[in-house]
Amino acid sequence: MSRTAIHKITRAVIAMTALTAVMGCTLQQTTRGKAPPPQPVASLPQLTVGHAKDSSAYLRNYYSKIQASRLVHDQLRGDGGGPDTPFTNAMLVRNFERIAFNNEYSKVGDRRITLERPVKLTRWTRPVRFGLNFGANVPEDQRETDRQVFAPYVARLARLTGHPISAASGAVPLGVNFTVLILTEDERRVSAPELRRAVPGISDADLYQIANLNRDTQCVVFAGDRDDDNRIERAVAVIRAELPDLMRAACIHEELAQGLGLPNDSPEARPSIFNDSDEFGLLTSHDELLLRMLYDKRLQPGMTADEARPIFTKIAAELMGGSV
């Protein structure tokens, strides 16, 4: 990774089929020759114009329908896993390697494309100070809902990792190096100055991608290791304010955990939020073990999967109460 390279992780929503009503139009042709006598002008029917598809009002409705559909299909689970989702030592080892030692995105020129690639172990070594910021147009009741998710979750991450992790508070939060922005559509499109303050060195291409998120991307996180040493120094997560409560909570859970150094997803990881199936919305018992493994002091930033495999295999066995 170069000095200004940024890890990008996105959480994609399940595509839904949209039914669009199309109004019929009649083509009026002009007639050559003498114009017909003027006709009485009838009052025109009023055209009801819906919300533009990039407006916050439209997006709130769109995501509300997606959340409702997911809940009907038993997705976005918050139970952490149970008897229906057993996993073994070997499965935990396999999932940790896939999620911690691979990135689901690659950089081609100034673009980032979906192409999994191997990476070295990357995590924070300095204390992590989270800051939660809202756009001016985010309602106060929604802000309070998100604060009630954010603060306990940050404390949970600190307990799991054993790393110094805290949340800033007050009108002027100090020392923040992991910024979480919850913004409306219009606010996100003009957020470049705030993003540059959060992660100095973030590229113009990355800023463009954030400003122009497609509708099916709920949230993103960028984490930067300025010295190319696999030690994260700054990070920023951007979450759509238009998401309903549970989907925003799911974004908070996944983006904060990924920004700590788990950059990939795996279709085999279960129960896990690091799986694009969206079966689980909130951090699971399996994911807690991934974070404990990531911040075990026997592992060091910059290790390759081959170098680290004997170590994290042993750690997994210890955590699962089994043998290597």
PEURHU-V972664 format. One line per field, one symbol per residue. ss: DSSP state (A for helix, B for strand, O for the rest). phi: phi as a letter, one per 20 degrees, with the letter a starting at -180 (. if undefined). burial: 1 if it has 24 or more other ideal C-beta (glycine too) atoms within 12 Angstrom, else 0. A space follows every 10 residues. Layout:
BEGIN
ss->???
phi->???
burial->???
END
This chain:
BEGIN
ss->OOOOOBBBBB BBOOOOOOOO OOOOOOOOOO OOOOOOOOOO OOOOOOOOOO OOOOOAAAAA AAAAAAAAAA AAOOOOBOOO OOOOOOOOAA AAAAAAAAAA OBBBBBBBOO BBBBBBBBOO OOBBOOOBBB BBBBOOOOOA AAAAAAAAAA AAAAAAAAAA AOOOBBBOOO OOOOOOOBBB BBBOAAAAAO OAAAAAAAOO OOOAAAAAAA AOOOOOBBBB BBBBOOOOOO BBOBBBBBBB OOOOAAAAAA AAAAAAAAAO OOOOOOOOOO OOOOOOOOOB OOOOAAAAAA AAAAOOOOOO OOOOAAAAAA AAAAAAAAAA OOOO
phi->.ffdfcfdcc deeffdeded edffcdeeee dfofffffdg efffffeeef fffdeffffg ffffffffff ffeldlfcem nagecfbdgf fffgffffee dbcfccdcmd ddcfbfbfce gcbedegdce cdcdffeeff ffgfgfffef ffffffffff emefcbdfbn fcfdmfcced ddcfgffffd eggfffffcg nfffffffff fcgffedeab cccddgelcm dfdbbbdccf ffffgfffff fgfffffffe pdecdbfefa eaeebffmfd edgdfffgfg fffgdfffec gnfefffegf fffffffffe mddf
burial->1001111111 1110000000 0000000000 0000000000 0000000000 0000010011 0110011001 0000111101 1000001010 1111111111 1111101000 0100000011 1111100111 1111100100 0100111011 1011011101 1010111100 0000011111 1111101110 1101100110 1110011011 1010101111 1111110001 1111111111 1111111111 1111111111 1111110111 1111111111 1111111111 1111110010 1010100100 1110110011 0000
END
